[in-house]
Amino acid sequence: MIQLYQIAGQDFVLFPAEQPSGQAADVVRCLMPAYVVVRRMAPGEARYHLYPAAEFLNPLTRAPGGQTLTEALGLDALPGVPALDAYQNADQAPDRCVVVDGRRVVGVHAVEHRAAIAFMRAEAGRGQEGGPARPAVTLRLQADFVGTLALGQTASLLVSLSRKLAGPQRGLPLAEPAGAQLDILVIPARGLALEGPAEGILTVTDEPETLPLQFKLRATEAGAARVRVLCFRQGQPLGEIILAATVTASAPPEAARGRVGRLLAPLPAALPDLSLLISETHDAAGAAITFHLLAPDPALGVNFKPFGPIRLRLDPVRYFQEFFKDIEGLPLRTADDQAVAARKLALKGAYLFQSLLPPDLQALLWSLRGRIQSVQVLSDEPWIPWELLKLQGRENGRIEEGAFFCEQFALTRWFAGLGRRLTLRLNQLALVIPSDSGLPKTQDERAYLLSLNSAGRHVFEVPADYLSVIEALSRRAADAWHFAGHGQFSAADPNASSLRLQGGRRLTAEEICGAVANCGQTQPLVFLNACQTGRGAFSLAGIGGWAGRFVQAGAACFVGSLWLVGDEAAGRFAREFYERVLAGRPVGAAVREARQAIRSPDDPTWLAYTVYADPLAALSPG
């Protein structure tokens, strides 16, 4: 089965229906995309309208520039186009539709894309893999599951390794030595629940096919269902297989089984000392999180060891909104205020450590604190500030407090389904710094960054107006992006979180899509040095917010803040961070040392930053 996302067009821009028509027309003329998607929010749902660019512009030439797109295009009288799930069979798609993954628009489909379906099916029939050149493939990870099952029915998911590479089978191609052990983790994402263990081990052998691992999945909700099969070796992700099924209210007919694999980066020699894989599941009782420790050092004895689950009793988005609000409201005027604030921050970290981690995991991390340096949190939940968890353990019968996670370890975050991106390049560093932000220290930050210009590094300013910024992002103008100014998180829709540009216009996280997402093709470092840019929220489409949007586009490193940051401290942190990265320090160590360099009792900004990257990612020597 060819799934819709595999043939969807990416050359589009997305506008909300409330966008001024004149501004939207300017964007389309600037970027020249093939298609334009307009999203109109209706009670309980989003409705989409899809236009070829020329068809979109024609009525706007006659409309007053101040009209919204709804008014200029007459959207209230138009039915719109269907929004289809990205994992649906492409053969069943209508002539024109929008392709969505949850609530996120990931592509467009028009009748002219049908040629791509025929091409991909022919390639599959010859046993060839589409896309860019890959390393030599010696075996394939396969996951087999029913295409349709009834509500309440339990079905088997079979995961195996096969050396049968020819033919139309689909799966995850791998190149691994005989004897290697691959850790498999199954995460039901929608409409399904596991019955029994979620993890297992497959060993690479000389046999044509291994005996399969068997996982039991029960249908819990009618409609589209999905499950992820993640593959790890030595604690690092090799790739994932995403399976889609349909849950019906009654007994289903037999349906074809579908597979789609996503190959990640080859496994490098250097690995983080410890990776903490966090998976979130939902059932009738609510949400729960389960932990797996991944470590390449067998002496630690923890690789792929499960902990939990921990049941979440409160709405995490609402809880952490208040959590960060409390931090932003801490008085810091006097020495007494500062001492109280420091103690409150420590107690918040201790509470998170005790509440979110199972007791056996707490004890283990306490015992390992002196034996590990680099830690990576692999998680598809965006709302827990893992940086702020504060280590603690029992010594001589007393509870002893240790350091914050981000203080004790070279700590970064990443997404479990994405491969490692170990190389940073700062050959083309783009600055977006509005002059009317009212933040005087951003101009000092600007001056420092411009001083980094050299024979091997071009540092340049992008005019901070809306059109200039999205045009520069679209044409892949840089391998590093730095913004300094105002930011604002939107809890209602994290992809509506915004940066304030020159003149008050706002760029939203949602707009890092279509042609604008070309900025990720250089795998850039992205540093949004503004308030609340590191926050996200969980949605059906995964992580929403700036980090998710840029990393999904291709960024190798994203740096943002979790709460309001001080103007002066933010500028100092940026300077300390860049100095260390440019000196060749890995990202995890650079951010840890930068925190310590700006640490001050009168400003908690040193704790505010979150980093999405591999902790061992470093500047390319070339």
Secondary structure, 3 states (H helix, E strand, C coil): CCEHHHHCECCEEEEECCCEHHHHHHHHHHHCCCEEEEEEEECCEEEEEEEEHHHHHHHHCCCCCCCEHHHHHCHHHCCCECEEECCCEHHHCCCEEEEEECCEEEEEEEHHHHHHHHHHHHHHHCCCCCCCCCCCCCEEEEEECCCEEECCCEEEEEEEEECCCCCCCCCEEECCCCCCEEEEEEEEEECEEEECCCEEEEECCCCCECCCEEEEEEECCCEEEEEEEEEEECCEEEEEEEEEEEEECCCCCCCCCCCCEEECCCCCCCCCCEEEEEEEEEECCEEEEEEEEECCCHHHCCCCEEEEEEECCCCHHHHHHHHHHHHHCCCCCCHHHHHHHHHHHHHHHHHHHHHHCCHHHHHHHHHHCCCCCEEEEEECCCCCCHHHCEEEEEECCEEEEEEEHHHHCEEEEECCCCCCCCEECCCEEEEECCCCCCCCHHHHHHHHHHCCCECCEEEEECCCCHHHHHHHHHCCCCCEEEEECCEECCCCCHHHCEEECHHHCEEEHHHCCHHHHHHHHHCCEEEEECCCCCCCEEECCEEECHHHHHHHHCCCEEEEECCCCCHHHHHHHHHHHHHHHHCCCCHHHHHHHHHHHHCECCEHHHHCEEEECCCCCEECCC
